Amino acid sequence: MTSSQVRKSHPPVGVLLREWRAARRLSQLDLSLDTGVSTRHLSCVETGKAQPSRETLARLADALDMPLRERNALLLAAGYAPQYSENTLVTPALERMREAIELIIAHQEPYPAFVINRHFDVLMANTAAQRVNALLMRGQQSPHTNLLRQVFDPDDFRKVIVNWPEVAQKFLRHLHADIAAAPLDTTAQALLDEVLAYPDVPARWRFRDVEEEPAPVLNLIFQSDLGELRFFETITTFAAPRDVTLDELRIECAFPADAHTAEVCARLAREAPAG
């Protein structure tokens, strides 16, 4: 792709910078003080009168706390090659990282664990997650591979979540945080619009000031044929990732919040077919 083609497929770099600065609620003076780039130069970059160097863009991206995908978009908009690779988990480049992920979710047995990207698509899950899902859905297949759609769709897991309002708000807080971290992510914005359009979702949930959780950790409570199951979750991310895929991955591990849930998970593992 030529430099002119790149520029045509992305907004001008000055427009991107201005939008990011506005999203972070920073003035040109604020950004200048954070980066050491003069306000005059920032103004010229934003208006298209000056071409920023790669080094300048890196400093601006650091100050704006931009995710790796958005840093690449900024470089492309300025006519530069992207800095960060984006590999799928099955590529040799991420072999060691994929092995680490598989080790984490395998060691989570007999409790559920799964891997999602920043748009809440489920990329991997351990067999415990599959067993618990089969119990909750009575053997029916979920119509979605996206965690938010599973939580908000009345025909999916939503119907078995006892404390659905609290759980739904928890996931919305995560989505709002992701949008705040990448305010120009149209996919995340569209996902927010989609889940808010499901039945009986309060309009006020569109805003970030949803109700605060009263408990230190929110339990996810499910109704099942073996009684109520209660879990709490932890989230694992990669430290200092240099790949877009790794930067956007989250490993969610569910732990039993009571003895009954632990016993049900152990029973499902014992009764699972060998192989």
Summary of the structure (lengths in Angstrom):
residues: 275
radius of gyration: 21.9
end to end distance: 48.2
largest distance: 69.1
contacts: 783
relative contact order: 0.12
helix: 51%
strand: 11%
